[in-house]
Amino acid sequence: PRPAPPVMIYLRPWLTTSGSFKLRSCQPVKFIVSSIRKPSMAWLSVTLITHLTLLVVPQGVSASQQTPEVNGKSNAQLTTRCSSIWLNDTWNDTLIQRFRGCNIVEGNVEVTSLSNSLPYMPLSVLANISEITGYLRLENLGNLTELPMPLLRLVRGQQTVTKTLVFSESRDYSVIIGNASELDKWPFPQLQEISSGDMLLYDAPKLCNVDTIDWEDIQNRRVNGVVTHNVGRDGNAFCQACKESCGGYCWSAQLCQTRSLKSCSSACAGRRCLGTGVFDCCDSQCVGGCYAVTDNTQCVGCKTYQNSNTCVDKCPSLDIYDSNTFQYVPNPDARYILGSQCVLQCPDTMFRDGQVCVDSCPAGKYSNDSMVCLDCNGVCPKDCVGGDFNSTLLENLTNCTRIMTYLKISRRYSLCYLSLEECH
């Protein structure tokens, strides 16, 4: 028999085009859909759609994606952004590949519940991470002795983990290391800043030099921002003092801590720095330090927005004032706001609300065919699921302008079926 034609499934916010799924990375990912011989089998369609959703976009943003190109240059100068990273006993090569090469994690990093019998995990997937916007959680690490994140400089703490422990009151933590009995090396010896949230260290007896790290420098001068319990201390069998050239601040006996806040000149006015001189200050748009002084293209992280490889306080507006014509005209350098980035256009799966890219239009607005949010004229268009008419359904149909299935109204012995077109 002739095979049934392939089925095209339309699924928001992931749109299909010619057998591809358009992800937030704007890079098409191929997929194969088996033909459905009985489209009436709604449960099969739902199962298939659910499966594809989980398969293609497991955590919202497809990991290990480069920022969209703008005039031949990437928004972040080859910066690779990814969604939250989670590693545990269930890791596999496919999962690792999704995160390989990631520099900026827009979310959280969790390495938890590792078995002592676990075979070698390719932890090199963490080696390129320089910034985490959420929290870093390393717990229950089994017999792991090291977990290298040598480039990590900034943890923003926009998301935190709330914990209440027998040795501490409830706190919001953005960095946690715990139940790591064999861990004897600091994962992040280049860490410059924890922007928000406290730090929790517990049950890591071989993790030394807790007292020789200037945590106030890392935590923006916050006092008592680190909670410790059963960790390595100077003088025990595992720990050694800093070498003399470290000036008393080190991550290990031979690895000095580079302080970038408390050692700065008063001329820096609270900004981080590369030295103690008045001309060693980072640019005001930098967060987490910098690689060159007074240069907003050399920041560890951007305080507000990142436009191409530059940290700025706002993205270029969509319109600019023309002093010759005395009116606003389109800005050729206009950028839209996508999180903390300035981008040439919003991803195909997102809506444009003014200058901002959003997952859905806000209340009082609807989207047109170009995915642009517009003000509603009266009641906003609203799609609803119909069914057999009753009091519960009536409540769910409030302000509906279109019923997507059917509406069945029974009055005594007469039945009325309303089609889609009749339900506007």
N, C-alpha and C positions, 0 to 999 in steps of 0.2 A: 504494500500500500504506500501511497505518496505520503512522505513525512509531513506532519503539521508544520505550519510556518513558525518561525521563531517569535517569541513574545517580547515586546518592548515594554519594560516596566518604568513608569514615571514615579519618582520618589523624591519628595522634597524633604530636607533642603539639598539633596544630592540629585542633580538632574542628569538624565541620560541623553547622550547624543551619539548616534551611530555606533551603538554597541560599546559605549564607554561610560564610566562614571566620572563626572567632574567633581573633584574633591576641592577642599579649601585651598590646596596648594596650586590650583589651576592647572594641574598636570593630569591628563587622562589616564585612568587605570583600566585595562581591558578586563572584561568578565565574560563568562559564558552562561547563558540561560537555556536550560532545556525547554523544549516545547511543552506547552500544557495542552493536552488533547481535550480536556473538559474544563474550559474556563469557568464554568458554573461552580466548580469546586472552590468556593471562596476560602476555605480553610487552607487549601494547598497554596493558593496565591499568597495568603498572609504569611504562611510558614516560609515560603521562598523569599518574600520581601524581607522578613525579619532576619533570615540567614544572611542575605546580601548586605543588609545594614551592618550587621556585626562583622562580617568578613571584610568589607571595604573600609569602614570607618569605625574602628573599635573604640576610640576615645575622642571623637569629635574631629580634631585636626589630624590629618595624615602625618605621621612622624617623618623626620628627616627630610624636610622640604626646604628648598632654598627660597628666599624671598623673591617676589616677582621682579622682573627686570624693568628698569626705567631708563629709556634712552640708551640702552646697551649696557647699563650698569645695574648691578643688583642694589636693592634698597639698603642692604647692610654690608656691602662690600664683601660678598661671598659668605656672609653670615648664614648659617643653616639653623633654622628654628624647628622645634618639634614640640609635640604635646607631652603630657606627663609620662614619665618613665617609671615602670614598676618591674622589679625583678625579684623572683622567689624560686622555690623548688620547681615550678612549672615552666621555667624558661625553655625556649627552643630557638633554633637558628632563625626561623622566620621572624620571631619577636625581636631578636637581637638586631637583625638586619634593618628593621624599621627605624631603630634609633641610632644606627651607626653614623658617625660624623656630625652628630648634633652639637651645636655650640651654645644656643640659648634655649632653655627649656621653658616654654610658656605653660607653666603648671608646676607639678611637684616631682621629686625624685624619691622613690622608695625602694630600698633593698631590704627585704625582710624574710624571716622564717627560712633560713638556709639550713639544710640538713648537714650533719657532720659527714655523712657518706656521699654528699653531693659531688659529682665529678666536676672537673674544672669548668667554671663559668667564664665566658669571654668578657671579663669586666673592662676590657679596653673600650667598650661601648661608652663608658663614662669619661674617658680620658680627654675628650675635646670640650667638655662642658665648661663654659666660663661664667655663665649666669643662670640662676634659677629664679623665676618670678614668684614661686610659691614657697613650699618648705622642702627640707632635706631630711629624710627619715631613714636611719640605718639601725635596724634592730634585729635581734635574734640571728646573729651572723654565724652561728655554728663555730667551726674551727678556722674561720677566715682570719688570716694574719694581717692582710693589708687590702685596702680598697682604694686604689689610686685615682684621685681626681686632681691632678697636678695643675690644671689651668683654672680651677674654680676660684673666682675672685669676688663674686657678688651673689648673695641670697637676699632677695627683696622681702620675702615674708608676706606677700599679699594674701596668702592662705596660710593658716597655722593649724597645729594639732593641739587640742586642749587635753591636758592630762592632770589627774590628781593622784599623787603617790603618797605612800606612808611617810616618806621623808620630806615631802614638800606639799604646799597648798596648791590649789588649782591654778595653772598658768597656761598661757598660749605660747607654744613653742614653734619656732621656725627651723630649728636644727636639733635633731635628736640622734644621739649615739648611745645604744644600750644593749645589754645582754650580748656583749662582744668580748668573751673571756680571753680570746687569743689575739685580738687586734692590738698590735704594738707599734703601729705607725699612723700618724695623723693623715686622714684622707686628703685634706685640702691645705697644704702648707703655703699656698699663695692667697688664701682668703683675706680680703681687705675689708669687707663690709657685710654686716647683717642689718638690713635697713629697719626691720620691724620684727617683733617677736623675741622670746627668750631662747636660751640654749640649754638642753638637758643632756648630761653625761652621767651614765650609771652602769654599774656592773661591767666595767672595762678596766680591770686591775693592771693590765700591761700598757695602757695608753698613758704615756708619761707627759711631763712638762705642762700639766694643766695650770700650775701656778706661775709658770714663766711666760705665759702668753698674755699680752695686754688685751683682754677682752673688751675693756671700755673703748679702746681705740677702734676695735672691729664693730662694736655695737653703738657707734655714734655717741660715745661718752655716757651711755646708760650705766648706772651703778647697780650691782647685784643682779645682772641679767643672765647669769650662768648658775644653774643648779647642778651640783655634783654629788655622787654617792658611789663609794667603792671604785675609785679610779686611781691610777698610778700617781704617786707623789714623789717629789724629790727625796732621794735617800733610800728608797726601797730597792729591792734586788734588781728591778727592771730599769730603773731610771738613773740618768746621769745629768749632771749640771751643764748649763750652757757653756760653750767655749767663751773665753774672755772677750773676744771681739764682738760678741752679740750684745754686749752692754746689759745683760740680764734678761733679754727677751729672745726666746727661741722656741721652735717647734720640736726640736730634738737637740742633742748635745752639739751637733755639727751644723744645724740648719737654723739660722737666725730668723727672727720675725721682722718683716719690714713694716714699720708703723707708718701710716699715711695720714693721720689726723692730729693726734696729740703732740706730735713733734713739729707741727707746721708753725710758720710765722703768724703773728697776729694780723699781718696784712692779708692773709688768706680769708679772714672773716668767716671761719667755719668750714671753708672748703678743704678738701684733701689736697695733698701735695706730694712732690717727689723728693723734697729736701727741706732743709730748715730755713733757707733764704727767702727774702721777700719776693723774689721772682720765680720761686719754685712752686707756685700755686697752680692747681688744676683749674680748668675753665668752670664757670658757674653752672654750666649745663651738664657737667659730669656728675655721676654718682658711682661710688665704689672705687674712686681713684682715677688715674689716667696714666698714659704711656708717654706723654709729652706735655709740657706745661702750657697753660693758656691757649689751648687748641681744642676746639669743640669737635674735631674729627678724630681725636686720640683719647676718647673716654673709655673707661672700662664698661660703663653702662650710661644710658641717657636718663637724665632727671625727669624729662617730660616726654618728648617725642624724638624719634629718629627719622631723619629725612635723608635718604641715600646713606652715606656714611657720616652724616653730620648730626649732632645733637642740637635740637632747637626747642624754643619754648612754645612754639605753635606751628602747625603745618601751613604752607602757603594757601591762602584763601582762594575760593573758586572765582571770585571777581576782584578786580582792582580798579581804582579810580583813575580815569584818564583826564588829566588836567587840560588837555586840548579840547576835548569834546564836552567836558564838565558832566560826565556820566560814568557809571560803572560798566566795564567791559570784561569779557572772559579773560581770566588769567592764564597765559600759556604755560606757566609753571605750577598750575594748581595741583593740589594733592588732596586725597581723601584720608580720613583718619580711621585706621584699623588698629584698635588697641593702642599700643604705644608707637605705632609706625605711621609714617606718611607714605601713601601709596598712590600710584598713578590712577588706579581704578579699583573698585571693590571686587572681591572674588565673585565668580559667577553665582555662587550659592547664597550670597548675602544681598540685602536690600540697601539702597542709598537713602538715608534720611538727612537731607541737607548735605553737609560735608562729611557725615559720619557713616561708616559701614555698620549695619545692625543685622542681627539674626532674624528679627521680625519687626514690622512697623509698630510704633507705639500706639497707645489708645488714642482714638480720634483721627487716625490716619489709615489709609489703605494703600496697597501697592498696585501700580499699573503693569502693563505687559513688559515694561523695561526695568522692572524691579526697583522702581523709584517710589518712595513713600509720599503720598499726597494727602492734603487735608480733606476730610470727608465733608460732603455737602449734605448735612442732615445725618441720617443713620448710616453708619459705615457698612459696606458690604460684609456679610457674614455667612459662611457656609455651615450648615448643620446636618446632622444625621437624623433622618426621620424614623418612621416606624408606626406601630399601632398607637393611635391617639389616646392619651390618658393624662392625668394631672402632672405626672413626673415629666413626660415628654413636653407638655405645654410649657413647663418651667424652663426646659432646656432650649426651647425654640424662641426665647426672648430675643428680639431684635434680629432674627434671622431674615436674610434676604433671598437665600437659596437653599433648598433641601436637596441633599446629594443622593438620597436613595428613593424613598417613597413616603407618602403620608396616607394612612388609612384611618378614615373617620367613620365611626359607626353611630347611627342614631336610630333607635328602635330596630326596624328590620331593613333599613336601607343602608347601602354602603356607597361610599364615594371614594374613588381613587384619583388622586391628583398627580399628574405627571410633573416632571422637572420644570417644564416651561410654565405650567400653571401656578407654580408655587413662588413666583417672584413677588 
